[in-house]
Amino acid sequence: MLNSMSLLEFDITVVLSVERVSISTQLDLVTICYLDSCKRHEVCPNSAVLSWFSEAKVQKSCQEKCNIVVSLNRLKNDDIPPLIDVFLALDLSDIDSVDVLDHGSTCVLNEEHILSLMNATKLKLRVIYLSSTSLKKGFLRDLCHVGLPCRILKLRSNNIQKLDMVGRFMRLHTLNLDFCTLLTSLQKDCFSCMPNLMYLSMCETRVANLWTTTEVLAELPSLLELRFQNCLCCKDTGPCNLSSREKGSLNVINTCSYSAGETTIGFLSLRESFMVPEVHRKTDISSKVDERKFSGYLQDRSEGSPSPLHNLCVQYESKNVSGTSNKDIWHHPSPICFEKHYRAYMVASLPRLAVLDNLPITKKEKETSKTIVSEFYEYLPYKHNRKKNVVNILQKRETGTSGVHYRNSSKLKQTYCYGKSQCFFSRSLSAARFGSSMWPSLHPVSSFSHIYKEENKRLRPRQFEYHPSNSSLMAFGTLDGEIVVVNHETGNLVGCNSSIGMINSVLGLCWLKKYPSKLVAGFDNGCLKLFDVNHMPAKLGDRSCGSGAVHFEDFEQLTSVHVNSTDDQFLASGYSKGVALYDISTGKRLQVFTNMHREPINVAKFAHHSPCMFATSSFDKDVKMWDLREKPENPCYTASSSRGNVMVCFSPDDLYLLVSAIDNEVKQLLAVDGRLHTNFNITSTGSAHNYTRSYYMNGRDYIISGSCDEHAVRICCAQTGRRLRDVYIEGTESGKSIFVQSLRGDPFRPFNFSVLTSTMRPTAKQEIIKVNLLASSHDADESSRDQGRAHSPARLHVHKTVQACVESRVGYVSICMKPS
């Protein structure tokens, strides 16, 4: 018996020895192949490469997983072709995985060689970590458009501004984009080829748009863990394993201390997957492009609007192991984290998500999040709860039905007469089109012709106004004193009054309603003129014009002008405590009302229907209502804000006043007595120079609001205050920060508005950008693809029909005249 056992043990020993010899021989062949390839390429073998093969040999001999780690910082350009030959020529069945890591190469490597090296490993490729030193725009574009067979991808680059990963990443389950400090937005289909992506981290990026971001992430069927800010002790996206929490509740967080040990990311540890040292926050020139804007978010954390994770921790000031307060454990937030109810919106929009920002999502939180989102956000316009088919809405409008089928034709007529009104169908069409275009269409108005041929001079818009009765016209004044009238639908120039003599910016514009060819303009030097478009030449640079303009007495330090409803008088205001009243027919200044406020008056606005009522807003924090019939000595009433007021305007029916104060303090008041009707609760940035302006859109149904230190336009329901969506106006140039200087709602088209943008650079181009929320920025691409399909004419016909119905003036008048 003993002899038989000894023989068995001997046989096993022999077999294992043979296997070790076979393995050793195979891995030795890798080394031999590499040396032979170096000889062919006339390159000296790299000692680092030989050490990688040696380490793999040791792993295999110890019956461990054989993993080759390729460190790009140990390679030169000449070292890569032999390595590619090795991976292409040999059967890598004995090699379990290959990682390609870059910790900051001092040598500028050939980008094609790097991409070829990664593709040569085929399905053995596991981890890719690339830093900014090896990433250029062209290489990133190729990598994102082609794709890779890796399972874990970590990119850290200041060259990524928009994520557009349309290539094939079918095996990718972990994506880390932390500290890509110029990444501002996610493209519509950027994750379309990542069906297995489970873990995503984007800490300290500049992603800010809550709506488009959740729309993109909702298309990931396997996403379980997401992170836009991280717990101090957690290096990965998983739940914090050091926090003590009550079962099924997010309200108790006891301890969460820093740990140097490794944490797991799915079924792979972070140390095993990324093999990079601890991440430290970096600051460089390229990451400071939007610092002025981003610092506002950071200031806001300490001024009452911190991130949701911060809020959870502050509820319980328990001390962690290191003695620091829990309010200090959340780090590297992206701007999206500072949106109010950010976590609730994410949880409600991504029902499959299990962990957000290192905190597990419980059933109770999912229920609570739905309640919060329904209270503070509108999913679709006009309180629509689900997306509807536009064709069905058109059919119901034509037949007069509301979804119920009747056999008796008399009931159909009764339903049409007393059931759903044209206003209802117009709003339903708007809601349907709005829901299908998360990325709205943006089109520059002033791009029709910027240049004077003889002077090589660009037009720089400073103020603009839609025409009150002609839906195609828009006037804008420039920083150089030109008055330009354009057809904003076709881009054609209608008229232009060139600046003559001193160059002064146009700060005030107002069309006359009864005389639709005329408009009043005010300049920063106090000059006031009445122009007639019919007397303006339709040619840029023509200096023969200007004699037809009517001049009024100057108003020093002018900032705004506004004409009353009967077109017989207008107000001028400026950096003074009073306003001046002018007679349009005689050109005389009738009266100057002094000491109306304690600080300069920024804007004075007449009511839309009463020629004697007007409102003033001042930096003294007050808004006052005045009546010319009472000789404005005492206001009808005074309403106050907590900060200086920048803007005030009447709703189209004069029932409300929309007041905008510094740094996103936007309120709607009852025009009759100044009582608060709606507070829109827009997050402040902490900047005392963030001048906010707000206007009505869709009659008085919605408001649009923008600020000069931000590039977002907020859209809110005027009746409930609920946020509908934010639109981010982004620049096309690298490192270019776009800000909202002014904006106006289109009086003829629902969910259309225009934005006057500016930049930090004084020499940069000013632009007026039209925004159509009912048309997608991807419509043009989709239409071109549809042309090759059999049913494309029908689809395009339906699209045009819907647009015509939604934009019909009859339906829009109904919207304007009826409350929500």
Disulfide bonds with the S-S distance in Angstrom:
none
